[in-house]
């Protein structure tokens, strides 16, 4: 077996599983298995009875960070050399495994684009990041310092990178995938590839921690908390994020804030970068008036 799909399932995910299972069953590449890490989802065998591929269910418990980090030791026992992650509330294009495997021939980590869908699986926007990044966009850890495109729903990776003993755990991050993959990039001086030949259908709903949303006051507070936790956790491991943390602390939080991102293409956690630039422009304009 050359590749395994890895899923994390939990209570509340039930209503999305039919779309997920159908998208797995319809893959154009057929030689894979499915590894399901189950965090207290009841009747998981019944819920996945329509899955046509061999699957292994591993019962887990703990915080989301603990479950995902501890799952790496289980992944170490998988025979496949490549891992493709898939969020259980999303689903994938029929050629996702095939296209990711092609790209993994030349890269250790591959990220595919997202297509935004609503709760009813209706498409809001196709290939969301393609217009901004283009196809076959190469990137390194520098690109991921203040934003993210590498998630557990759109990433495939060589298994050897996930079982690196140098990877560290932290309970602090609110976006564990960003924290984990950033370490992998830094520790391996990694270059990865973003592809647009396939997509993950990325569901926008209330419980989605990394949805693409307008920047109002609650959203800004959330993104600030995510980034502060991310930078603090990585700083505790010896990575230098003094500049980024200083910029976050300089942001003025206005409770009346409502920054409309309609028509904008943004990456995960990039909202504060736009606001930092917005504040800088305003400060420069005010300084010009004073002069």
C-alpha positions as CSV (number, residue, x, y, z in Angstrom):
1,X,0.0,0.0,0.0
2,X,1.5,3.3,-1.1
3,X,-0.8,5.7,0.7
4,X,-3.2,5.9,3.6
5,X,-6.0,8.4,4.3
6,X,-6.0,9.6,7.9
7,X,-9.2,10.9,9.5
8,X,-10.1,12.2,12.9
9,X,-13.7,11.8,13.9
10,X,-15.6,13.0,16.9
11,X,-19.2,13.6,18.2
12,X,-21.1,16.1,16.1
13,X,-19.5,15.1,12.8
14,X,-22.2,12.5,11.9
15,X,-24.1,14.8,9.5
16,X,-21.1,15.3,7.3
17,X,-19.9,11.7,6.9
18,X,-22.1,10.7,4.0
19,X,-20.3,13.4,1.8
20,X,-16.9,12.3,3.1
21,X,-17.5,8.6,2.5
22,X,-18.9,9.1,-1.0
23,X,-15.9,11.2,-1.9
24,X,-13.5,8.5,-0.6
25,X,-15.4,5.7,-2.5
26,X,-15.3,7.7,-5.7
27,X,-11.5,8.2,-5.8
28,X,-9.9,7.6,-9.2
29,X,-6.9,6.0,-7.4
30,X,-8.0,2.8,-5.6
31,X,-5.0,1.3,-3.8
32,X,-5.3,2.8,-0.4
33,X,-6.6,2.2,3.1
34,X,-8.3,4.5,5.6
35,X,-7.1,5.1,9.2
36,X,-9.8,6.5,11.5
37,X,-8.9,8.0,14.8
38,X,-12.1,7.9,16.8
39,X,-12.6,10.4,19.6
40,X,-15.7,9.1,21.3
41,X,-17.9,9.0,18.2
42,X,-20.6,6.4,18.9
43,X,-21.5,3.7,16.4
44,X,-18.5,4.5,14.3
45,X,-18.6,1.1,12.6
46,X,-22.2,1.7,11.6
47,X,-21.5,5.2,10.3
48,X,-18.7,4.0,8.1
49,X,-20.4,0.8,6.9
50,X,-20.7,2.3,3.4
51,X,-17.0,2.8,3.1
52,X,-15.7,0.5,0.3
53,X,-12.1,0.4,1.3
54,X,-10.2,-1.4,4.1
55,X,-10.2,0.7,7.2
56,X,-8.8,0.6,10.7
57,X,-10.5,2.3,13.6
58,X,-8.2,3.4,16.5
59,X,-9.9,4.6,19.7
60,X,-8.3,7.7,21.2
61,X,-9.0,10.3,23.9
62,X,-7.6,13.5,25.2
63,X,-7.5,17.1,24.0
64,X,-7.5,17.7,20.2
65,X,-3.8,18.5,20.4
66,X,-3.0,15.4,22.4
67,X,-5.0,13.2,20.0
68,X,-3.3,14.5,16.9
69,X,0.2,14.4,18.3
70,X,-0.2,11.0,19.8
71,X,-1.6,9.7,16.6
72,X,1.8,10.2,15.0
73,X,3.1,7.1,16.9
74,X,0.2,5.1,15.4
75,X,1.0,6.4,11.9
76,X,4.5,5.1,12.4
77,X,3.0,1.5,12.3
78,X,1.2,2.1,9.0
79,X,2.8,0.3,6.0
80,X,2.1,3.1,3.6
81,X,4.9,5.5,2.8
82,X,2.6,8.4,2.1
83,X,-0.2,9.9,4.2
84,X,-3.1,12.0,3.0
85,X,-5.0,13.9,5.7
86,X,-8.7,14.6,5.4
87,X,-10.9,16.6,7.8
88,X,-14.1,14.6,8.5
89,X,-16.4,17.6,8.1
90,X,-15.1,18.2,4.5
91,X,-14.8,16.0,1.5
92,X,-12.5,15.7,-1.5
93,X,-12.5,15.8,-5.3
94,X,-12.4,12.4,-7.0
95,X,-8.8,12.8,-8.2
96,X,-7.4,14.1,-4.9
97,X,-5.4,11.0,-4.0
98,X,-4.2,10.5,-7.6
99,X,-3.0,14.1,-8.0
100,X,-1.3,14.3,-4.6
101,X,0.5,11.0,-5.3
102,X,1.9,12.4,-8.6
103,X,3.2,15.5,-6.8
104,X,4.7,13.4,-4.0
105,X,7.1,11.8,-6.5
106,X,9.1,15.1,-6.4
107,X,8.1,16.7,-3.1
108,X,7.9,15.6,0.5
109,X,4.8,17.6,1.3
110,X,2.0,18.7,-1.1
111,X,-0.9,21.0,-0.5
112,X,-4.0,21.2,-2.7
113,X,-6.4,24.0,-3.1
114,X,-9.7,24.5,-1.3
115,X,-13.2,25.0,-2.7
116,X,-15.5,26.6,-0.2
117,X,-18.9,24.9,0.4
118,X,-21.8,25.7,2.8
119,X,-23.5,23.4,5.3
120,X,-25.6,21.9,2.4
121,X,-22.5,21.1,0.3
122,X,-23.3,23.9,-2.2
123,X,-20.2,25.4,-3.7
124,X,-19.6,29.0,-2.6
125,X,-16.3,29.5,-4.4
126,X,-14.2,27.0,-6.5
127,X,-10.4,26.7,-6.1
128,X,-10.2,29.5,-3.6
129,X,-6.5,30.2,-3.5
130,X,-5.6,29.4,-7.2
131,X,-6.0,33.0,-8.4
132,X,-3.6,34.2,-5.8
133,X,-0.9,31.4,-5.9
134,X,-1.3,29.9,-9.3
135,X,-0.4,26.3,-10.0
136,X,2.7,24.5,-8.8
137,X,3.6,27.2,-6.3
138,X,6.7,26.2,-4.2
139,X,7.0,27.5,-0.7
140,X,9.1,27.1,2.5
141,X,8.7,27.8,6.2
142,X,9.1,31.6,5.6
143,X,5.8,31.7,3.8
144,X,4.1,30.0,6.9
145,X,5.4,32.4,9.5
146,X,2.4,34.7,9.7
147,X,-0.3,32.7,7.8
148,X,-1.1,29.2,6.8
149,X,-2.3,27.1,3.9
150,X,-1.2,23.7,5.2
151,X,-4.1,22.0,7.1
152,X,-5.2,18.6,8.1
153,X,-7.8,18.7,5.3
154,X,-5.7,19.5,2.3
155,X,-2.2,18.1,2.9
156,X,-0.4,14.9,1.9
157,X,3.1,14.1,3.2
158,X,5.8,11.5,3.3
159,X,5.3,9.4,6.4
160,X,8.9,9.7,7.4
161,X,8.5,13.4,8.2
162,X,5.6,12.7,10.6
163,X,7.6,10.2,12.7
164,X,10.6,12.5,13.3
165,X,11.7,12.2,17.0
166,X,12.5,16.0,17.0
167,X,8.8,17.0,16.7
168,X,7.6,18.5,19.9
169,X,4.2,18.6,21.6
170,X,2.5,21.7,23.1
171,X,-0.9,22.1,24.6
172,X,-0.9,25.8,23.7
173,X,-1.7,25.9,20.0
174,X,-5.3,26.5,18.9
175,X,-4.4,25.5,15.3
176,X,-2.4,22.3,15.8
177,X,-1.9,21.6,12.1
178,X,-0.1,24.9,11.6
179,X,2.1,24.3,14.7
180,X,3.0,20.7,13.6
181,X,3.7,21.5,10.0
182,X,5.7,24.6,10.8
183,X,8.1,22.4,12.9
184,X,8.4,19.9,10.0
185,X,9.3,22.7,7.6
186,X,11.9,24.2,9.9
187,X,13.5,21.0,11.0
188,X,13.9,19.7,7.4
189,X,14.5,23.0,5.5
190,X,11.5,21.8,3.5
191,X,10.2,23.0,0.2
192,X,6.6,22.1,-0.5
193,X,4.2,22.3,-3.5
194,X,0.8,23.9,-3.8
195,X,-1.3,22.3,-6.6
196,X,-4.6,23.3,-8.2
197,X,-5.2,20.1,-10.2
198,X,-7.5,18.9,-7.4
199,X,-9.3,20.3,-4.4
200,X,-10.7,19.8,-0.9
201,X,-14.3,20.9,-0.4
202,X,-13.9,23.0,2.7
203,X,-17.1,23.4,4.6
204,X,-17.9,26.8,6.1
205,X,-19.9,26.4,9.3
206,X,-20.2,27.8,12.8
207,X,-17.8,25.3,14.5
208,X,-15.1,25.7,11.9
209,X,-12.1,27.1,13.7
210,X,-10.4,28.3,10.4
211,X,-13.3,29.5,8.3
212,X,-12.9,32.2,5.7
213,X,-14.8,35.1,7.4
214,X,-15.2,38.8,7.6
215,X,-13.0,40.5,10.3
216,X,-15.3,41.7,13.1
217,X,-14.3,42.2,16.7
218,X,-14.9,38.6,17.9
219,X,-13.1,37.2,14.8
220,X,-10.1,39.5,15.4
221,X,-9.9,38.5,19.0
222,X,-10.0,34.8,17.9
223,X,-7.3,35.2,15.3
224,X,-5.1,37.2,17.8
225,X,-5.5,34.4,20.3
226,X,-4.6,31.7,17.7
227,X,-1.5,33.6,16.5
228,X,-0.3,34.5,20.0
229,X,-0.7,30.8,21.1
230,X,1.1,29.7,18.0
231,X,4.0,32.0,18.4
232,X,4.3,31.4,22.1
233,X,4.4,27.6,21.6
234,X,7.0,27.8,18.9
235,X,9.1,30.4,20.8
236,X,9.1,27.9,23.7
237,X,10.8,25.5,21.3
238,X,13.5,28.0,20.5
239,X,12.0,29.5,17.3
240,X,12.3,33.3,17.0
241,X,9.0,35.1,16.5
242,X,9.8,38.4,18.3
243,X,8.9,40.6,15.3
244,X,5.6,38.8,14.7
245,X,4.6,39.0,18.4
246,X,5.5,42.7,18.6
247,X,3.3,43.4,15.6
248,X,0.3,41.6,17.1
249,X,0.7,43.5,20.3
250,X,0.6,46.8,18.4
251,X,-2.8,46.1,16.9
252,X,-5.5,48.4,18.2
253,X,-8.6,46.4,19.0
254,X,-11.8,48.3,18.2
255,X,-15.0,46.8,19.3
256,X,-16.8,48.4,16.4
257,X,-14.4,46.9,13.9
258,X,-16.0,45.3,10.8
259,X,-13.5,44.7,8.0
260,X,-15.2,43.3,4.9
261,X,-13.1,40.7,3.1
262,X,-15.7,40.2,0.3
263,X,-13.8,39.7,-2.9
264,X,-10.5,39.2,-1.1
265,X,-8.5,36.0,-1.2
266,X,-7.0,35.4,2.2
267,X,-5.0,32.5,3.8
268,X,-5.7,31.1,7.3
269,X,-4.9,33.5,10.1
270,X,-3.9,36.2,7.6
271,X,-6.5,38.7,8.7
272,X,-4.2,40.4,11.2
273,X,-1.5,40.9,8.6
274,X,-4.0,42.9,6.5
275,X,-5.0,44.9,9.6
276,X,-1.4,45.6,10.4
277,X,-0.8,47.0,6.9
278,X,-4.1,48.9,7.2
279,X,-3.0,50.5,10.5
280,X,0.5,51.3,9.0
281,X,-1.1,53.1,6.1
282,X,-3.4,55.1,8.4
283,X,-0.5,56.1,10.6
284,X,1.6,57.2,7.6
285,X,-1.3,59.3,6.4
286,X,-1.8,60.9,9.8
287,X,1.9,61.7,10.0
288,X,1.7,63.3,6.6
289,X,-1.2,65.5,7.7
290,X,0.7,66.6,10.9
291,X,3.7,67.6,8.8
